[in-house]
């Protein structure tokens, strides 16, 4: 019986690597998309005339987490992690 080489990947590791890449890509796109929006609307709030950009960055990180929550909810509801690629029931 031949033993698998130590360098061989298990099917589960490639699944988790793909899932991690998908989650990271969604998070980065969400943060980069929401940061300019947060910067644009910050001066409209009272007391935020002299704000610092890092406040907007922190809130865009929170927005990124909310988008990941939407991703997880869609995955649970539709039963597939690529539900946003081909949406529908």
C-alpha positions in Angstrom: 0.0 0.0 0.0 1.4 3.3 -1.0 1.4 6.2 1.5 0.5 9.7 0.3 3.3 12.1 0.1 3.6 14.6 2.9 3.2 17.4 0.3 -0.1 16.1 -1.0 -3.1 18.3 -0.1 -6.2 16.8 1.4 -9.5 17.8 -0.3 -10.5 19.5 2.9 -7.5 21.8 2.9 -8.2 23.1 -0.6 -11.9 23.6 0.4 -10.9 25.7 3.4 -8.3 27.6 1.4 -10.9 28.5 -1.2 -13.4 29.5 1.5 -10.8 31.6 3.2 -10.0 33.4 0.0 -13.6 34.0 -0.7 -14.2 35.4 2.7 -11.1 37.6 2.6 -12.0 39.0 -0.9 -15.6 39.8 0.2 -14.3 41.6 3.4 -11.6 43.6 1.5 -14.0 44.7 -1.2 -16.6 45.6 1.4 -14.2 47.7 3.4 -12.7 49.4 0.4 -16.1 50.2 -0.9 -17.5 51.5 2.3 -14.5 53.7 3.4 -15.1 56.4 0.7 -18.8 56.4 1.6 -18.0 56.9 5.3 -15.6 59.7 4.4 -18.2 61.4 2.2 -21.0 61.3 4.8 -19.0 62.1 7.9 -19.1 65.9 7.5 -22.9 65.8 7.5 -23.0 64.8 11.2 -23.0 67.5 13.8 -19.6 67.6 15.6 -17.8 65.7 12.8 -16.5 68.8 11.0 -12.9 68.2 12.2 -12.9 64.4 12.1 -10.0 62.1 11.6 -10.0 59.5 8.8 -9.4 56.6 11.1 -12.9 56.9 12.6 -14.2 56.3 9.1 -11.8 53.4 8.6 -13.0 51.7 11.9 -16.7 52.1 10.8 -15.9 50.6 7.4 -14.4 47.6 9.2 -17.7 47.2 11.0 -19.5 47.5 7.6 -17.2 44.7 6.3 -18.2 42.5 9.2 -21.9 43.2 8.4 -21.3 42.2 4.8 -19.7 38.9 6.0 -22.8 38.4 8.1 -25.0 38.8 5.0 -22.7 36.3 3.2 -23.1 33.8 6.0 -26.9 34.3 6.1 -27.1 33.6 2.4 -24.9 30.6 2.7 -27.1 29.2 5.5 -30.4 30.0 3.8 -29.5 28.7 0.4 -27.1 26.0 1.4 -24.2 26.9 -0.9 -21.2 29.2 -0.4 -21.3 30.6 -3.9 -24.9 31.8 -3.7 -23.9 35.3 -4.7 -22.4 34.1 -7.9 -25.6 32.4 -9.2 -28.4 33.8 -7.0 -31.7 32.1 -6.8 -33.5 29.4 -4.9 
